[in-house]
Amino acid sequence: MKHIIIRVLLLLSVSLATSNLIHEDFLQCMATQFSAYTKSLEIIFTGNSPLYSSLLQSSQQNPRWLNSTTQKPIMIIVPFHESEIQAAIACSKVHELQVRVRSGGHDYEGLSYRCKAPFIIIDLINFRSIEIDLQHETAWVQSGATLGELYYAIAKMSNVHGFPAGLCPTVGVGGHFSGGGFGTLVRKYGLAADNIVDAYLIDVNGRILDRNAMGEDLFWAIRGGGGASFGIILSWKVKLIGVPPIVTCFTISKTMEEGASKLVYRWQYIADKHHEDLFIRILVQNIAGESKGNKKIIQASFNSLFLGRIDRLIQLMNESFPELGLKAEDCSEMSWIESTLYFAGFQKGQPLEVLLGKTPLYKSNFKAKSDFVTQPIPEDGLGGIWEIFLKEEMAFMIMDPFGGRMNEISESESPFPHRKGNLYNIQYLVKWNIDGQRKSKRHVKWIRMLYQYMEPYVSKSPRTAYLNYRDLDLGTNNHANTSDSATIAWGMKYFKGNLERLVQVKSRVDPDNFFRSEQSIPVTV
């Protein structure tokens, strides 16, 4: 045992010495080869820096990875200027360090702050400016801004403009936009990526490129293909969309005993066919039933945004979904910006400034997976889901309807191919409090069991998934060769036939595969 301890200590000391040497060489590179960027030394944090741990953990939105055995970054760089990012890229190439870029830290598998090889993090937390141009109905938003900050900035300028993106306000726009991005306005206006008109990107050679300079192929690739595969995206120019001054929201929750299963079954046939102003998603979860001796019960919540007022909503619901029994007293009229608070889980009456917070309301360890559904799941299939849910403590299934605008955009318009023919998307989530590794494995095993059960009921050839619900179970990059079957497997699930074009773009703009991760777009050999 004594010999083992000595050997471990020796390995740790060698590792620490190597890390310090890389750090010193990196600083020297920044200070000498890039003398114009000497101020950059003030924004570099190493393991010895007092702020290192807090910076590393500040936007790790999945605590599951806080104590991960995966190698931690040699340095965290928190730039204020584009030139500092350019210098960091150049010096990382010189010293053969991988680069991970973090805008909000919501990457489900932690790939924006975890890596198996020596690496640095470039954290874009200081790149968060937002410039609204109401005259042209556009906005420039930097990648480190959050969705909440974007929504807030728009609302401060106008009560009849919005933007179609996700529900969680702490998500950074950099990863969200580059993976597609959908929320309550998806049926009316499509994805966030469908409403991007320009961008600024730093490529592997340190050049700052706008849409014209990068070309249409690269601009196509970063709007749904994952921006971190192609460079570091500094900012996005987005097209603002119109919203009415008053919108209506409602949430109706039913247990299985109250007929929830039949309502979910019926919803599948109509959710993608409603008027495009109407969005009704379903949140399924297991809850403790107080009246049933704390026995778990399954509840389905029908959660809706309607771009109009109550009277028109009731009329539409009576025509298409009378089974839900919606009444005027179930509904709340509000502004669009207030609806973003509603869907984020904030209490009624809270100030809009809560959208500016960086910490999610509900933070816990989690594992997620996703599917797209092209045919309604039969009633007995739904029944099997509910039985599986009773075996877990904190399980969730979120069903987001498509149709509307999503049916009008072709599969190849952007790398996000899940358009016409998809009734809805499913996100599966299992959450657990901080506990031992053994319990973590149990929860992950449960969600994999649910995913396996769902195979007959979801899309096929390939069974598709959503890039922004990152899932390393689908496969990882082991080699740069695109003929690797694992690479083709996970890439086809996210991108279908668009994978080939993404590989071609990647091979042209980053032929040495500098910007890479376990699920980055590979290059051809």
N, C-alpha and C positions, 0 to 999 in steps of 0.2 A: 504493500500500500504506500509506503514511504517513497519508493522509487516512482510510483505512478504520480504522486503529488509533485515530486521534483520535476518530472517530465512535463506535466501540465503547466507548471510555473515557467519552465523554460520556453515552452511553446507560446505562452502568453507574452513573455518578455520579448521574444523574437517578433511576434505579431505587432506588439506595441512599437518596437523599434522601427519596423518596416513602415508602419503607419506614420510615425513621426518623420521618417525620411521622405516619404511621399509628400507629406504636408509641406515640409521645408522646400522641397524641389518645386512644388506647385506654387508656393508663394514667390519663390525666386523667378519662376516663369512669368507670373503675373507682374512682378515688379520690374523685370529687366526687358524681356522680349516685348512686353506691352507696357512700356513706361508711361504711355498716355493714360493708363488705367490704374495708377498707383493707389488712388483712393479706394480701389476695390478691396485692398487688404483689410479695410475696416468692416467689410460686410462678409468676411469669411469666418466661420465658426468651426472649430475642431472639437474633438472629444474632451480636450482640456479646458475649453471655454465654459465659463459659468452658465451661459445661456444655451449651450448645446442641447441638453436634455429637454428643456422646455420648448425649444424650437422644433426638435424632432417630434415631440408628442403633441405640439400645439394643434395640428390639423390632421392627426391620425384619427379619422372618424370611426374606425373599427378597432376598439380596444383589444380585439383578439390578437392583434399583431404587436402590441406594446412590448411584450416580453418574448418576442419571437427570437429563435436562435439564428435567424438569417443575419448575415453580416450587416453591420450598421454602417452608415456613410462615413467616409474618412473626413469629409467636410460638408457643411451646409452653407450654401452661398445664398445670400438674401440681397439681390441686386436692386439698385434704384434706377439704373440707366441701362439702355441697350448695350452700350459699349462694355459694360461689366459682364454681360451674358456672352458677348462675342469673345472676350478674353477667356472666360471660363471654358467655353467650347474648345478654343484653340489649345489651351493648356491641358485639358483633359485628353485631347488627341495626342499631344506630345508624351504624356505620361501614361497612356493606355488605361485611362479610367473611364468607366461607363458613367453616363449621365442620366439621372432620373429627374423629371420635371414635375413640380407639384403646384397646382393652382388652388385646390380646395381640400385635397386629402380624402375625397370620398371614393377613391378607387377601391372597389370591393375586396380585391385581393392584395391591396397594399403595394401595387407595383410602382407607385409614384414615390415610395420611400423605402422600398426593400429591394435587395439585389444579392445574388449569390457571389458576384465578383466585386473587386474593389471599385467603389463608385462615389460620386458626389451627388448631392441634391441641389438643384437650382429651384429655390422656392420663390414663386412670383407674388408673394403676399403684398409687396409694395407696388405691384403693377395692377392698380385697381381703379384707375380714373375712368369716368363715364362722361361723355359729352353728348348731349341730346340736341338734335337739330329738328325742331318741329316744322320748320318751313318745308324741309325736304322729307320729313317723317322718317328720319334715320337716326342712328346713334353709333358712336364709336365706344366700345367697351373693352378695357384691357383684360387679359386672361385671368389675372388674379382677383378680379371682382367676383362677388357671389351673385347668385340669382336674386337674392333678397335685395342686394344693393342696386342691381339693375332695375328691378320692379319699383323700388322706392324712388330712384332718380327719375324714372318715367312719370310716376304719379305726382311728383313735385312740380312737374311741368305741365301735365295735362290729365284730365279725368276721362278722356275719350281715346286714349292710346294705351297699348299694352305690348306684351311680347309673348309668343307661344313657346314656353320652355317648361322646366320641371316644377314639381311641387315643393321640394325641400329648399328653403332659402339659403342654407349654408353651403350649398354645392357651388364650387368654382366654375365659372363659365368656360374656362379653357378646356377641361376634359369633357364637360357636358355638351358643348357645341360640337366639338370634334368627333363625338361618338353618335351624334344624331340629335337627341334631346327631345322628349315629348312630355306633355302634361295635359291640362284640362282643355286647352285650345287646339289639340291635335286634329280634331275632326273638322274644325273650321279653317285652320291655317297651316296644318301640317307640322313638321318638325321645326325646332330652332334652326337646324342646319339648312332647311328649305328657305329660310328668311335671312340668310347671310349674303351680303352683296360684295364684300371685300375683306381683306385681312392683311396683316403684316406678320411676316414669318422670318426668323433667322435660320438660314440653312446650314448645312454641315461645314461650309466654307466661310461662315460668318457674315454672309451677305444678308441685308435686310430687303425683303422682297414684298411688294404688294401684288395684287391680283394680276395686274398687267405684266409685271416682271417675272412672276413665278410661272405664268402660263395657265391655261384652263385645265390641263390635266392635274397639276398639283393642287390647284384651287378646288377641283372636284374631289380629290382624295382626302383633303383635310376636313371636308364637310360630311363626316360620317365614317371615315376610315381610321380615325384615331390620329390626332395631330402629332403625338409623341413619336410616331414612326418616321416622320418626315422632317422634323426640325422643332424649333421652339416658337410657338405662335404667341406673338406679343399682344395683339389686339384684333378685334373683329368689328366690321361695320355691319350693322343689322338694320333690317327694314322694320319699322314699327308698324303695328297693325291697329285697326280700329276696334274699339269696344264701346258698347252703349254706356251712358252715364249710370244706369242701374242694371244690375244683373241679379239673378236669383240662385240661391243655393239651398239644398236640402240634404239631410241624411236620415234614412229610415233603416232601422236595424231589426232583423228578425232572427229568431233562433230556429233550429231545425224543427222543434216542436210547434213553432208558429208558421210552418210552411216555407221556410227559407229555401229548401232544396228545390221545390217546384218553381219558386221565383227565379232562382239562379238559372234553372233549366230554360225557362221562358225568356229570360234576359238574353241568352245566347242568340236567339233568333231575331232579335230586334235592335240590339245595342248599336250595331254598325249601320243600321238602316234609319235610325231616328233622323229628324231634321239636324243639319250640321251645327245649328246653334245649341244643341242639347248634347251634353256629355254626362253619361252615367257610368261610373265605375263601381266595382264591387270589392270590398275588403272582407275576406273571410278570416276569422281567427277563432281560437279556442279560448274560452273564458271560464272563470270559476263561477258556478251558479250558486248564489247565496241561499236561494230557497231549496236547493237540492243537496244540502249537506256538503257544500264545496266541491261537488262533482263537476268535472269539466263538461261544458256544453259548447256546441258550435254555433257561431253567430255570423250572419252575413249582413254587412252594412252597405246599402245602396247610397252612394255618395255622388252628388250631382252639381254641375254648374250649367246654368242656362243663360244665354246671352239675350236676356229680355226680362219682362216682368212676370209676376205671379199668374195673372189671369191667362196670358198666352201659354205659359208653361202647363197649367192645369188642363187647358184644352188639348195640347199636344199629348200629354200623358194619358188622358182619357181615351184618346184615339189609338195610341200605340201600346200602352202598358197599363191598362186599367187594373190589372191584377195586383199592382203594388198598392193601390188605394191611396194615392197621394191626395192630401187635402191642403188647402191654403194655409192652415195653421202649422203645417209641417215645414213651411218654406220661410226663408228670410231674404228680403231684398237688401242689397248693399252695392257699393261701388266695386269695380273690378279689383282695385288694389286691396280692398277689404276681403275679397274672395281669396286672395293669395294667403292672407293670414288664416282664413277659415280652413283651407286645405292643408296648411302647415301645422294645424293643431293648436293655434293660439286661442286664448279666450276672447269672447266678444267684448269689445270696448278697449282692448289693449292698443297702445299707440302704434302708429306705423313704424316707429323707430325700432321695434323688436325685429324687423326684417334685417337690420344691420348687424345683428349678433352673429358671432362666429361659431357658437357651440350649438349643436342640435338639441332640440327639446328632449328627445329620448335617445340616449346613447348607451349601447350595450354591445357585447360581442355578438357577431352574427355571421351566418353563411347564407348565400343567396344563389339561386339558379333561375333560369327563365325559359319560356317556351312561347311559340306563336300557335294559335288555334285556327284551323281553316274549316272545320266542321263542328257543329255543336256536340258537346260531350253528352252521351246518353245518360238517362237518370240513374241507371245502376252504376255507371262509371263515376258519377258525382257521389253516389252513396259510398263507394270505396274510398274516395278522398276523405270524406268526413270520418270514416273509421280510422284511417291513418292519423288524422289530426288528433284524435283522442289519445294517441300514444305519446304525444309531445306536450311540453309545458307552455312554451311561447312560440306558436306557429302562426304564420300569416300567408295568405295567398291574395295577391292584388291583381285584379282583372281589369285592364284598361281597353276600352273599345276603340276600334279604328273605323274605317269607312269614311264617308264625306270626302274631304280634301285628299285624304290618303289614297283614295281610289283613283284620283285624277293624275297622280304623279307616277311616272314609270319606274320600274325597278332599277334602271340604270341611270336615273337622273342624278343620284348621289350614291355613295357606297352603301347606304342603308337600303336594303332591297325589300323590306317587309311591307309591301304596299297592298295593292288590290288582291283580294282573295284571303286576306287575313281578317278574321272576325275580331280577334282581340289578342292582346299580349298577356301573358301570365308572369308575374314575379313571385317566386317562392322564397320565403324568408323563415329562418329559425333563429331565435335570439336566446341568449342566456347571460346570466350575471357572471361576474368574474369568479371563476372557480378553477378547479384543477384540470389538468390536461386530459385526464381520463373522461371527465364529463364533457369536455369540448368534443372529443372524438365521438361520444355517444350522440350528440346533437347533429354533428356532420353526417354521421351514419344514417340518422333518421331522414334528413333531407335528401340524401342520395337514394334512399328507399322510395320516398315519394316520387322522385324524379323518374326512377325506373318504372314505377307503377303507371305513370302518365304516358309512357311511350306510345301505346295504341291510340291515344286520343288527341295527339298534337301533330304538328306538321311533320312531313316525312320527305326523305330523299332530296335534301338533307333535313334532319330535325334541326330547326333553326333556333337561334338565340340572339339576344340583344347585347351588343358590345358594351354598353354602359352598365350592364349588370354582369360585369366581368366574372368569368368562371373558369378557373384553371383545370377543373375536372375535364373540360372539353379537349384538353391537349395543350402542349407547350412547344416552343421552338427549341429543338436540341441542336439543330444545324442550320446553316444558311441556305441549304439546298431546298428549293421548293418542291422537289420530288419526294421529300420526306412525308410519309403518309400521315403522321400526326399533325404536321403543319397544315396540310391540305384539309384534314378533318375539322380542326377548330376554325380555320379560316372560312371554309364553306358554310359552317353553321352561322357565323356572323354576317357574311357578305355574299353567299351564294355565287352566282356567276360574275359578280363584280370583283372577286378576289384576283382574277388574272390581271385585270387592269391596274389594281392596286400594286401588285408585284412589279408590273412594268414601270409604274411611276417611281416606286421605291428604288428599283435598280438603276434608274436614271439619275435621281437626285441624291441618293446616298448609297453609291455602289459598294462601299466598304462596310456597310451595315453598322455605322457608328451609333445611330439612334436605335437602340434595340432593347427588348425586354423579353420576358417569357412568352408574351403574345403580341409581339410587334410584327408588322408586315415584313416578311423575309425578302431577300434578293435572290435573283437567279445566279447560278454559278457560271 
